[in-house]
């Protein structure tokens, strides 16, 4: 269930990136052809980018897309997986706690961006916190997979081969 939810958020992350690109292209076209500027585009694009990063992080972890140090992994493969996952869980838990508290404070105070668009900061902070929570859950589930002896990552490539960048 968590894998399906992580994948759905990864799709949402892709949509956020697509929307961000569409907004920037629209701004460029409108500015160059009609001398019209959409004042909200750059601020909203930053928020969409942050949301995309955090919403896609759990699925990226589950499919083995995060950057790794393979030198130590080749020497002590099983111990390295446990060590890296425990360190990742500690860091992710700390980050998640900080982001949830930040989002909570934005919601409680009603703080806004203070720009011309005056966007309520609970929205970008909420997406970041939500993505961080799911990443922490996915890392905890990675520990469960390691304890059960099952593969901690799934292969979502159609032909079964890993992408060349992952080698």
C-alpha positions, 0 to 999 in steps of 0.5 A: 500500500505504501509503495502504491501511495509513494508511486502516486506521489511520484506521479504528482511530483512529475505533474508539479515539474510539468506545471512548473515548466509550463509556467516558466515557458508561458512567462517567457513567451508572454514577456517576449511576445506581448510584454506581459509578465506573470508576477506569480510564476517565479515564486510558484515555480520555486514552491512547485520545485520543492514540492516535487522534490519531497513528494518524489523522494519516497518512490525514488528511494524505493526504486533505488534512485538515490545517490549511493557510495558503492565503494563501501557497499561492495566490501560489506554489502549487508552491513552497509545496507543496514548502516546506511538505512539506519543513518538515513532513518535518523536524518530523515526523522530529524528532517521530518520533525523539523518540517512538520513543526515548520508547517504547523507554525505556518498553519498556526500563525497564518504566515504568508510569503509577503510577496505580491502573491502573498501565498500562505506558506502552509501550502509549500511547507505542508507538501514538503512535510508530507513528502518527508513523512512518507520518505521516513516511512519508506526508510523504516519499511526498508529496515523491515525488508532488510530484516526479512531478507527481502530485496529493499528496492523494487525494479520498476524498469519494464525490461528488467535492466537498470538505467545506465546512470544507476551503474 
